Amino acid sequence: MAIELTPELGVEVPPDENYVDLRARAEAACNSINLLEKNGLQMNIDDFTAQDIAGELARTYAEDPAAASKKLSHERASMLAPASLVHLRTYLTEFGRAVVQQSVEIRHLVTNRLLEESQNADPRIRIRALELLGRISDVGLFTDRSEVTITHQTTDDLRQKLREKLLKLSKDITDEAEVVDAEEIDESEDEEDVEEVELVEADDAERTEPD
């Protein structure tokens, strides 16, 4: 016996409602579709148009999940065919599994290669491979750790330190701005001294000349 459903239309979405992740939206929609199928909903799962739409949505989600989720608004999501939503959930589920599986495979590959290099005849390569193996999170032998020390100070202490820095800065600027008066040199006196020295030297030269 089919159940007659009366949808509630015109329900407004609050303006401050955040966007719904595309994966979560497809999951929720498919849960509703499964319930409707049990009560007489007929759906053509082999619809190629629905597959193309779902494939395009999955592709955009793979490139930028946030942008794809924002682009598929509540209104646009309500216009999608049930088959598109079913295929979309399937693609996104497989996409998530593929990413996880690929990451695990790469991790195993790197670990196996390091294990091989740890038997290398060159001691430098062997030690480096062992070091990298020790840095794997599961091992954690050579994990770098950093400690951050936070010193809490009162507002009065901060004001006092700021006042001292400003006073020191002001003093440095004042010291640099001081101008030392240069001593004036009378060039005329130097010229007279030079002339007197030349005259004395000339007299001495005349006296020392042979007769």
Long-range contacts (C-beta under 8 A, 24 or more apart in sequence): 2-39, 2-40, 3-39, 3-40, 5-36, 5-39, 13-74, 19-66, 19-69, 19-70, 19-73, 20-69, 20-74, 21-65, 21-69, 22-57, 22-61, 22-65, 22-68, 22-69, 22-72, 22-88, 22-92, 23-61, 23-65, 23-89, 23-92, 23-96, 25-69, 25-72, 25-77, 26-85, 26-88, 26-89, 26-92, 27-89, 29-77, 29-80, 29-82, 29-85, 29-89, 30-85, 30-86, 30-89, 33-82, 33-85, 33-86, 36-82, 41-82, 43-82, 43-83, 43-86, 44-83, 45-83, 45-86, 45-87, 47-81, 47-83, 47-84, 49-81, 50-81, 50-83, 50-84, 50-86, 50-87, 51-83, 51-84, 51-87, 53-80, 53-81, 53-84, 53-87, 53-88, 54-84, 54-85, 54-86, 54-87, 54-88, 54-90, 54-91, 55-87, 55-91, 57-84, 57-88, 57-91, 58-88, 58-91, 58-92, 58-95, 61-92, 61-95, 62-95, 111-136
